[in-house]
Amino acid sequence: MAVENETPITVTSPLLPDPDDLNKLLKEIWATKWITNNGKFHEQLENALCKYLKVPYISLFTNGTLPLLTALQALRVSGEVITTPYSFVATTHSIWWNGLKPVFVDIDPSNCGLDPDRIEAAITPRTTAIMPVHCYGKPCDGARIQQIADKYGLPIIYDAAHAFGVEVEGQSILNWGNLSTLSFHATKVYNTAEGGALVMHDESMKKRIDYLKNFGFESETEVVAPGINGKMDEIRAAIGLLNLQHVDTCIEARHQVAIRYREALRSVPGIRFFDDMPGVKHNYSYFPIFVNAEEYGMTRDELYAKLKSHGILGRRYFYPLISQFDTYRALPSAAPENLPNATRIANEVICLPMHHLLSDSDLNRIIDLVASPQTA
Ligand code: T4K
C-alpha cells in the first residue's frame, strides 16, 4: 500500500557548500566587483580541477551542453558524427545544432557505451568524428574505439558528463580521445549549480577553446573565430571550489549506497545491475537497474509506477532513446532494428535514488519495494 505522507526520495540530491563558507567567497567577489570573464575564482577552479582530475588542461563553461557544441566547432567537424542513442538528449542536440548529421550506433549492454563492433559499419566517406558517452560514468571501450578512430583518421569527442573523477588504472579517462566534456549540473556527482568543462591535451587547443567560449575574442579588437558565450561566472566557480573539498566524501557515501543496493538486490530474479569494473575508480553517479519483466514478474514501467506511488522517484535514464524523439526518428540510423540493445535496455532501465544523503531508512524503503515484486 502506498503511504501518502512519506517524504519523496528523489533520484539525486546536490552536493551543496556550507552557506557560511560560500558567503565568505561571495564577500570577496562583492568587494572586487569582478563577477565573470576569467575572474580569480575561475582561474583557481581551472587549476584545482586539473590537479584533482589529473588532466593537463581544462576550460570551464557555464553548463555541460556548451562544451559539446564548442568541441565540434573546435575540431571543425563536418558531415556525419557517429554517436549513441542511449544518452541525455544534449549529446545529439549538440551535433544537430552544428548543422551535422548524427548517425546512431548501438550500445554494448555491458557498459551502455557505444559498441565498438558496430562502429565501422556506420562509417561513410562523410563521417568526420565519433562522439561516445561514458554512460553512468562507466568507461567505454576506449582502446577499441581509439583503434577504429586511428584507422579512419577520425577525432573522438567523449561526452564525459557523467564521468567526473573516473579513472582506469590510475589514469583519468578524461584524457582519452581528442576532447572530453563534463557537466557540473546540480544533478551530477560534482556540481557548480549549472556548469561544465572541456578537457584537452595541449595549450594550443586550450587557447582555441578559450577564444571560442568568449565570442572568439583574441583581444579587445580582434575576433579570430565565430565564438559563443560559454563562460563560467565567479559565483559558480566559488561554489565549485568549495564543492571540490567535499566531493571525495560524497563519492564514498555513494559507494556505500551502491554496496547496499548490490548486496540486497543480487539475488532478486530479473534484476540486473552493474558491478565495479576491475582497475576502475568509479564515481557512483547513477545506480541503474535493468528489469527483465518475465523473470521479475513485473514490467519496468509497473515497477517505476509502484515506486512513484511510494514516493520513490527513480528515473528512466535513458528512455525514450534519443533516436525516438521526433527530431531524429526519421534518420535511417534511428530505426529500432539498427539499435536492438539500446532499444531493449531503454525499456528495462530505472535509475534508483543514488546520492550522498540517502539515509538507511530511505535505502531500506527502496530495497524492500524493489526486492518484493509481489507487493503493491
Ligand atoms: N551529456 C550527458 C550525457 C548528460 O547526462 C547531460 C545532462 C548533458 C550532456 C548536458 O549537461 P548540462 O547542460 O545539463 O550540464 C537532468 C539534468 O538537467 C541534466 O543535466 C542531466 N544530464 C540529465 C541526465 O538529468 P532532469 O530533467 O532529469 O533533471 P530534474 O530537474 O528532473 O532533476 C532530477 C532530480 O534531481 C529531481 O527530482 C531532484 C533532484 N534535483 C534537481 C535539481 C535541478 C535537486 O535536488 N536539485 C536541483 O537543483 O535532467
Residues whose N, C-alpha, C, O or C-beta is under 5 A from the ligand:
A	BS01	T4K	T10 V11 T12 S13 P14 N63 G64 T65 S87 F88 A90 T91 D159 A161 S183 F184 H185 A186 T187 G195
